Amino acid sequence: MKKKVYIVSHSHWDREWYMPYEQHHMRLVELMDDVLELIETDPAFDSFHLDGQTIILDDYLQVRPERKEAVQQAITAGKLKIGPFYILQDDFLISSESNVRNMLIGKKESEKWGASVELGYFPDTFGNMGQTPQMMKQAGLETAAFGRGVKPVGFNNEVLDDENYTSQYSEMWWQGPDGSTILGLLFANWYSNGNEIPATKEEAVAFWTQKLADAEKFASTNHLLMMNGVDHQPVQKDVTKAIALANELFPEYEFIHSNFEDYLEAVRQELPEQVGTVQGELTSQETDGWFTLANTASARVYLKQWNTKVQRQLENVTEPLAAMAYELTGSYPHDQLDYAWKLLLQNHPHDSICGCSVDEVHREMIPRFEKANEVGRYLASEALEQLTREIATEEFPENSYPFVVFNTSGYVKSETVKVNVTLERKLFKEGVPHELWQVLDDSQTPKFEVIDQQGKVIPAVISAPEVHFGYDLPKDRFRVPYMAKSVEVELLISDLSAFSWTTFALQETNEVSQESQATMIKSTEPFVLENSCLNVKINGNGTLKVYDQASERSYDELLVFEDTGDIGNEYIFKQPEAATPILSKELPAEISVVKDEPFIAQVKIVQQMMIPVSADDLLEQEQQAVVDFRYRQAKRSATMKPLTITTLVTMEQDSSRLAFETTIDNQMKDHRLRVLFPTGIETDTHEADSIYEVVTRPNQVSKSWENPTNPQHQHAFVNLHDEKAGITVSNYGLNEYEILAEKQTIAVTLLRAVGEMGDWGYFPTPEAQCQGQIAFQYGIDFHGASATRYETYQRAYSAQIPFSVKQTGRHEGKLATKDSYLTVEGSTFAVTAMKNSQEDQLVVRGFNMSDQTELVTLEKQSAKARLLNLLEETQEEEISEALKAYEIRTIGFER
């Protein structure tokens, strides 16, 4: 039987990378012109694989709208293979929901044209998420193709027992943590192994002799895949001629121009029984560790912070509020949200969100983030207005100013909140603006207190009044400008249920202030903070010593800042040889009180570290000469300057979590700044938040590993624990961490400043030095017995989702003053979405963080629930309260 060689024409299309977007865009137009011409003129040309992403069609037709009919004809004829995704994302650096929205929007876009390739296509993602098998199966996809993450060893090589991430074939079974299994196809010789096939005899003999041997080394069947293309590769116009020549020269093989559908069908029919199985995350664990590209999680950290901000706005604020408001209006902003999601997803390709492109690319990403965020803010504001208008507030006193607090997270949430309450307005039509301002500024402001719906006084901090300009934009008339007097109110919201709201009011009072209540700052020499959960001593060098009441365990030297040189690039961190890290704990700190109230205490720590201004001059020479980063000899500069690190430490009443905000003005180059939390917890593994998974990872590297560092991805937290106690370090847009062997330290990267893109040439990126002011938000939470760690995980998730607050008037309403829209109960359940489906079912999605079956309750009053898949299609299975280990569950509620 002849071996069959399937040649698939494609071009891996990074929308933006080593050139600005429009440079790549214009080349895309040329590529598509050529592909369509080839389809129309060469009947032997089977098809062209459009890289698994539908956005290419939008990009092309934006310039060539008159070619829409030709595109449609090519797709209908099966000549242009599209989808199933909207873009090719970096799956580790975008949220769980962003990965799903990429599939949902890709499906919707593909259906406009009529067909999509049923293949999870991840040719160049920088590692592959462990839940890919379950996600693909829930999207109706039984196969995934990928280029990274697994070490192939060849047909006759033995896979060692301790090598869990190797495969003897390029075909393998890939099993997720929940047990879901799909066929995995590794581009063992990369997705360019059939690129630029010669059409002349001498060159073709040499080409195919080598390429066939390479493919046969890893193939498990007699069906060999040749990927005819590579990054931004023009279509090979004489490919069918080259294939005809190959059939003449190698009669023992059958060469065909083909497509993934036909190739995969043939492979599945001949797949041997002994094909191996890989499990979970595929991140090149069994390699030398240099090219896992995990350090892209810390490149241009400002992009990661923006991404977190917009994801939280759309997923966890706008969509839940819009879903709640739908009950009142019968309207949901599908089109506007799709528009916002597309803008956000356009920042999610691996060379974009990873921060590993030229400066012009990342400069263009910021407006996309800003635009998507503003759409989300507008829609959230509209929903808040619709909801608060119908929340009953008439029971509050006449001389009061009601405001509503919404918890749009899927967790019980406690946190301080600030709200500006307007006391009085004067419209511009009433007089001259500056005179109106003066009248308000001169007017007497009474004393106020905050009450809840039962009239109970709630501890709060109320600022002095301020007068400012504002305006309304009514739906039925011209804008209304005004001057307003307002105060800022800060109070602690305790244990507000998931997807619920509660109402308070600011009211006038004649009560004389009572003696101040006990506060959490117990001492200033030394500084000691204490609540019902923690005792925190701030040492003179700025580090913390924390005693956790729940575990009765102390932790010392927490909150150390570490600065090291970085002579690597946007992809990979490389510390100069024999360099010594500079540590903040070796210097004294300035410590002062910022806020000391019964429900919140804040202390400011200011530290000044002397660090080199950059690498030495040799680095630029080595960069220009394209010296491999691993072999660079550059050192840190001898010139030192101060780096001031200002950290605000916040403790809230009855909370086991400390929140931090660290601010720097980075004027240095070629360095990395991390914050260290030594735990002393003896354990071989740790847990971290990943895509629809709390993943367990080893603390130690494999035997093959040579990189002195072991960077890892996270989204919301990383945790170390033993049976009796643990620490969870949470973050906001800080996606890189490492577990250091010394004192089992959790190290979170705050900043990595580098000056070149890296990869295949010299591309200077001065803006990747991230110079200027930048702030970092993160936290640390403590727990006792290991089973209680999930509470800290849920707090880490909810900490990224702010309360939504809106002032309203006194009025009757259809909605109760305090209520829950939805019941969510489950100690290990992580909620990722609450939104409307395209059919306006209420959709709630989440996953089991645990490796055990757990009980979960998702209920909406008087609403029938149905089980959905990730594409939000109704499934036949009944909904069980039991949520299997690592199960992703989507529920649809009929309205």
Rosetta blueprint (number, residue, H / E / L):
1 M L
2 K L
3 K E
4 K E
5 V E
6 Y E
7 I E
8 V E
9 S E
10 H E
11 S L
12 H E
13 W L
14 D L
15 R L
16 E L
17 W L
18 Y L
19 M L
20 P L
21 Y H
22 E H
23 Q H
24 H H
25 H H
26 M H
27 R H
28 L H
29 V H
30 E H
31 L H
32 M H
33 D H
34 D H
35 V H
36 L H
37 E H
38 L H
39 I H
40 E H
41 T H
42 D L
43 P L
44 A L
45 F L
46 D L
47 S L
48 F E
49 H E
50 L L
51 D L
52 G L
53 Q E
54 T L
55 I H
56 I H
57 L H
58 D H
59 D H
60 Y H
61 L H
62 Q H
63 V H
64 R L
65 P H
66 E H
67 R H
68 K H
69 E H
70 A H
71 V H
72 Q H
73 Q H
74 A H
75 I H
76 T H
77 A L
78 G L
79 K L
80 L E
81 K E
82 I L
83 G L
84 P L
85 F E
86 Y L
87 I L
88 L L
89 Q E
90 D L
91 D L
92 F L
93 L L
94 I L
95 S L
96 S H
97 E H
98 S H
99 N H
100 V H
101 R H
102 N H
103 M H
104 L H
105 I H
106 G H
107 K H
108 K H
109 E H
110 S H
111 E H
112 K H
113 W H
114 G L
115 A L
116 S L
117 V L
118 E L
119 L L
120 G E
121 Y E
122 F E
123 P L
124 D L
125 T L
126 F L
127 G L
128 N E
129 M L
130 G L
131 Q L
132 T H
133 P H
134 Q H
135 M H
136 M H
137 K H
138 Q H
139 A L
140 G L
141 L L
142 E L
143 T E
144 A E
145 A E
146 F E
147 G L
148 R L
149 G L
150 V L
151 K E
152 P E
153 V L
154 G L
155 F L
156 N L
157 N L
158 E L
159 V L
160 L L
161 D L
162 D L
163 E L
164 N L
165 Y L
166 T E
167 S E
168 Q L
169 Y L
170 S L
171 E E
172 M E
173 W E
174 W E
175 Q E
176 G L
177 P L
178 D L
179 G L
180 S L
181 T E
182 I E
183 L E
184 G E
185 L E
186 L E
187 F L
188 A L
189 N L
190 W L
191 Y L
192 S L
193 N L
194 G L
195 N L
196 E L
197 I L
198 P L
199 A L
200 T L
201 K H
202 E H
203 E H
204 A H
205 V H
206 A H
207 F H
208 W H
209 T H
210 Q H
211 K H
212 L H
213 A H
214 D H
215 A H
216 E H
217 K H
218 F H
219 A L
220 S L
221 T L
222 N L
223 H E
224 L E
225 L E
226 M E
227 M E
228 N E
229 G L
230 V L
231 D E
232 H L
233 Q L
234 P L
235 V L
236 Q L
237 K L
238 D L
239 V H
240 T H
241 K H
242 A H
243 I H
244 A H
245 L H
246 A H
247 N H
248 E H
249 L H
250 F L
251 P L
252 E L
253 Y E
254 E E
255 F E
256 I E
257 H E
258 S L
259 N L
260 F H
261 E H
262 D H
263 Y H
264 L H
265 E H
266 A H
267 V H
268 R H
269 Q H
270 E H
271 L L
272 P L
273 E L
274 Q L
275 V L
276 G L
277 T E
278 V E
279 Q E
280 G L
281 E L
282 L E
283 T L
284 S L
285 Q L
286 E L
287 T L
288 D L
289 G L
290 W L
291 F L
292 T L
293 L L
294 A H
295 N H
296 T H
297 A H
298 S L
299 A E
300 R L
301 V H
302 Y H
303 L H
304 K H
305 Q H
306 W H
307 N H
308 T H
309 K H
310 V H
311 Q H
312 R H
313 Q H
314 L H
315 E H
316 N H
317 V H
318 T H
319 E H
320 P H
321 L H
322 A H
323 A H
324 M H
325 A H
326 Y H
327 E H
328 L H
329 T H
330 G L
331 S L
332 Y L
333 P L
334 H H
335 D H
336 Q H
337 L H
338 D H
339 Y H
340 A H
341 W H
342 K H
343 L H
344 L H
345 L H
346 Q L
347 N L
348 H L
349 P E
350 H H
351 D H
352 S H
353 I H
354 C L
355 G L
356 C L
357 S L
358 V L
359 D H
360 E H
361 V H
362 H H
363 R H
364 E H
365 M H
366 I H
367 P H
368 R H
369 F H
370 E H
371 K H
372 A H
373 N H
374 E H
375 V H
376 G H
377 R H
378 Y H
379 L H
380 A H
381 S H
382 E H
383 A H
384 L H
385 E H
386 Q H
387 L H
388 T H
389 R L
390 E L
391 I E
392 A L
393 T L
394 E L
395 E L
396 F L
397 P L
398 E L
399 N L
400 S E
401 Y E
402 P E
403 F E
404 V E
405 V E
406 F E
407 N E
408 T L
409 S L
410 G L
411 Y L
412 V L
413 K E
414 S E
415 E E
416 T E
417 V E
418 K E
419 V E
420 N E
421 V E
422 T E
423 L E
424 E E
425 R E
426 K E
427 L E
428 F H
429 K H
430 E H
431 G L
432 V L
433 P H
434 H H
435 E H
436 L H
437 W H
438 Q H
439 V H
440 L H
441 D H
442 D H
443 S L
444 Q L
445 T L
446 P L
447 K L
448 F E
449 E E
450 V E
451 I E
452 D E
453 Q L
454 Q L
455 G L
456 K L
457 V E
458 I E
459 P L
460 A E
461 V E
462 I E
463 S L
464 A L
465 P L
466 E E
467 V E
468 H E
469 F E
470 G E
471 Y E
472 D E
473 L L
474 P L
475 K L
476 D L
477 R L
478 F L
479 R L
480 V E
481 P E
482 Y E
483 M E
484 A E
485 K E
486 S E
487 V E
488 E E
489 V E
490 E E
491 L E
492 L E
493 I E
494 S E
495 D E
496 L E
497 S L
498 A L
499 F L
500 S E
501 W E
502 T E
503 T E
504 F E
505 A E
506 L E
507 Q E
508 E E
509 T L
510 N L
511 E L
512 V L
513 S L
514 Q L
515 E L
516 S L
517 Q L
518 A L
519 T L
520 M L
521 I E
522 K E
523 S E
524 T E
525 E L
526 P L
527 F E
528 V E
529 L E
530 E E
531 N L
532 S L
533 C L
534 L E
535 N E
536 V E
537 K E
538 I E
539 N L
540 G L
541 N L
542 G L
543 T L
544 L E
545 K E
546 V E
547 Y E
548 D E
549 Q L
550 A L
551 S L
552 E L
553 R E
554 S E
555 Y E
556 D E
557 E E
558 L E
559 L L
560 V E
561 F E
562 E E
563 D E
564 T E
565 G E
566 D L
567 I L
568 G L
569 N L
570 E L
571 Y L
572 I L
573 F L
574 K L
575 Q L
576 P L
577 E L
578 A L
579 A L
580 T L
581 P L
582 I E
583 L E
584 S H
585 K H
586 E H
587 L L
588 P L
589 A L
590 E E
591 I E
592 S E
593 V E
594 V E
595 K E
596 D E
597 E L
598 P L
599 F L
600 I E
601 A E
602 Q E
603 V E
604 K E
605 I E
606 V E
607 Q E
608 Q E
609 M E
610 M E
611 I E
612 P E
613 V L
614 S L
615 A E
616 D L
617 D L
618 L H
619 L H
620 E H
621 Q H
622 E H
623 Q H
624 Q H
625 A L
626 V L
627 V L
628 D L
629 F H
630 R H
631 Y H
632 R L
633 Q L
634 A L
635 K L
636 R E
637 S L
638 A L
639 T L
640 M E
641 K E
642 P E
643 L E
644 T E
645 I E
646 T E
647 T E
648 L E
649 V E
650 T E
651 M E
652 E E
653 Q L
654 D L
655 S L
656 S L
657 R E
658 L E
659 A E
660 F E
661 E E
662 T E
663 T E
664 I E
665 D E
666 N E
667 Q L
668 M L
669 K L
670 D L
671 H E
672 R E
673 L E
674 R E
675 V E
676 L E
677 F E
678 P E
679 T L
680 G L
681 I L
682 E L
683 T L
684 D L
685 T E
686 H E
687 E E
688 A E
689 D E
690 S E
691 I L
692 Y L
693 E E
694 V E
695 V E
696 T E
697 R E
698 P E
699 N L
700 Q L
701 V L
702 S L
703 K L
704 S L
705 W L
706 E L
707 N L
708 P L
709 T L
710 N L
711 P L
712 Q E
713 H E
714 Q L
715 H L
716 A L
717 F E
718 V E
719 N E
720 L E
721 H E
722 D L
723 E L
724 K L
725 A L
726 G E
727 I E
728 T E
729 V E
730 S E
731 N E
732 Y E
733 G L
734 L L
735 N L
736 E E
737 Y E
738 E E
739 I E
740 L E
741 A L
742 E H
743 K H
744 Q H
745 T E
746 I E
747 A E
748 V E
749 T E
750 L E
751 L E
752 R E
753 A E
754 V L
755 G L
756 E E
757 M L
758 G L
759 D L
760 W L
761 G L
762 Y L
763 F L
764 P E
765 T L
766 P H
767 E H
768 A H
769 Q H
770 C L
771 Q L
772 G E
773 Q E
774 I E
775 A E
776 F E
777 Q E
778 Y E
779 G E
780 I E
781 D E
782 F E
783 H E
784 G L
785 A L
786 S H
787 A H
788 T H
789 R H
790 Y H
791 E H
792 T H
793 Y H
794 Q H
795 R H
796 A H
797 Y H
798 S H
799 A H
800 Q L
801 I L
802 P L
803 F L
804 S E
805 V E
806 K E
807 Q E
808 T L
809 G L
810 R L
811 H L
812 E L
813 G L
814 K L
815 L E
816 A L
817 T L
818 K L
819 D E
820 S E
821 Y L
822 L L
823 T E
824 V E
825 E E
826 G L
827 S L
828 T L
829 F E
830 A E
831 V E
832 T E
833 A E
834 M E
835 K E
836 N E
837 S L
838 Q L
839 E L
840 D L
841 Q L
842 L E
843 V E
844 V E
845 R E
846 G E
847 F E
848 N E
849 M L
850 S L
851 D L
852 Q L
853 T L
854 E E
855 L E
856 V L
857 T E
858 L E
859 E E
860 K L
861 Q L
862 S L
863 A L
864 K L
865 A E
866 R E
867 L E
868 L E
869 N L
870 L L
871 L L
872 E L
873 E L
874 T E
875 Q L
876 E L
877 E L
878 E L
879 I L
880 S L
881 E L
882 A E
883 L E
884 K L
885 A L
886 Y L
887 E L
888 I E
889 R E
890 T E
891 I E
892 G E
893 F E
894 E L
895 R L
